[in-house]
């Protein structure tokens, strides 16, 4: 990634969970980040070796290996956003949209990345605002698809 985001590794598996300084947890593939802590580096190396052995077994039996693209998932429910519980009712939508914009802005340089925004079903106000911004402001830089009614999946172009 071409980013100056910093965080700590919170989970290791096929993808690595990284908790950013602002509390947001993202998933990253092994080639998408750099480790600067020696303890996390040794832990990551051990896990990566185990994962490669598992992938070799899967590839040899199925004939194809999985491809990992960069992707993150962002829950925009007010209680899931760090600091969101303290936001007054009348300002919650703006706070959620600001969080959406911040995540998009931080990842615009990562072409091909997918960001899954979980906005919930509710009244559809947040969903409509997000999709309007994607259509009117970010149309040349992002595209989106609709899977589950509570989710908007954005792909950075």
N, C-alpha and C positions, 0 to 999 in steps of 0.2 A: 504494500500500500504506500502511496505517496501521501503520508499524513504525519502530523506531529502528535497524534493522540498517544496518551500514556495510560497504562493501567497495570493490573496484575492478573496472572492466570488463575482462574477459579475452577476450571474443569478441563480435563484432557481426555480426548477420545478420537473419533474420526476427525472431529474439528476441535478447536481449542476455544474455550470460553474465556473471554477477557473482560474483566470489570474495569471500565474506564474511570478516570478521576471523578467524573460527575455522577457515578453510580450506575450508568447504563452498562449492561452486559451485552457484548457482541460475540458472535461466533466467527472464527477466522480459520482458514486453511493453513497448513503448516508453512507455506511460502509467503504468507501475507503479513508477517510481523517479524520483528526482531526482539530477541530477549536480551536484557541487559543485566539481569540478576543471575549470579552463578548458581544459586540453589534452584531457581526455576529452570535454568538451562539444563542442568543434569537430570532433573525430573522429566523434562520434555524429551531429552534424548532417549532415555530409557523407554518411555511410552511410545515414541516414534518408531523405534526398532521393533517393538511388539506389534504395532499397527501395520508396519510394512510386511512383516511375516504373515499376518492375517490376510493382507491384500494379495500377496503372492499366492496363497492357498486359494482364495476366491477366484483370482484371475485364471489360474490353471484349471480350475474345475468348470468355470462358466465360459471362459474364452474371451471375456471382456472385463475391463476394470472400470470402476466408478470414476467419474470426473467430478472434481470439486470446483465449483465457481464460488466467488466471494459472495456471501450473503449474510445479512443480519436480520434480526427480528426486533421490532420496537413496539412495545405495548404502550398505547397512548391513553389508557384508562388513567384518570387523574390520580388514583391511589398508587399506581405503578410507576409514575414519574417521580424521580427524586425531588422532594420539596413540594410535591403536588398537594399533599394533604392540607397544607397551610394556606392554599390559595382560596380567596373568597369566591363564593358561588358565581358571581357576576363576571369574574375574570378567568374562570376555568377554561373556557373554549379558547380564549386568546393564548393562554399558557400552553395548552395542548398544541395549537397551531405553531407557536414559537418553537416548541420541542420538535415538531415535524420539520419545520424549516431548518433548524439547526442540524438535524441529522442529514437532511438532503444536502445542505451546504457543505458539511464535512466530508461527504462522500461523492460529490460531483466529479472529482478527478479519477474515480475508480470505474472506468468504463466496463460495462458488462455486469457490474455488481447488482444484486437484487436485494431490495429492502422490503421486508414484509411489515406493514404497519397494521397493528391490531387496534381497531377503533371501536369495535363492538357494534351491536345492532342499534339499540336505543332508539332515539328519534331520527337518527340519520343526519343530524346537523354537522357533526364533525366529519363524517364521511363525505358529505356534499361539499364542505369547505375544502377538504384535502383534494378531492377530485377536480374541483373548480380551479384550484391553484395549479394542479398538474396540467390541466387543459389550457389555461390562459397564460401562466407565467413560465412554466417549466416544460412546455410541449416540445421544444427543440432539444432539450437536454435529457429528458426522461420519457419513458412510456410506462403505462400501467395496465395491469390486468386485474380482473375481478375473479376471485376464486370463491371462497366462503363469503357470505354477505357481510360478515364482520371484519373482513380483511381486504386491504388494497396492497397489491404487490407491485412495487416500482422497480423498473430496470433502468439503470443509468446508461445513457448512450455515449 
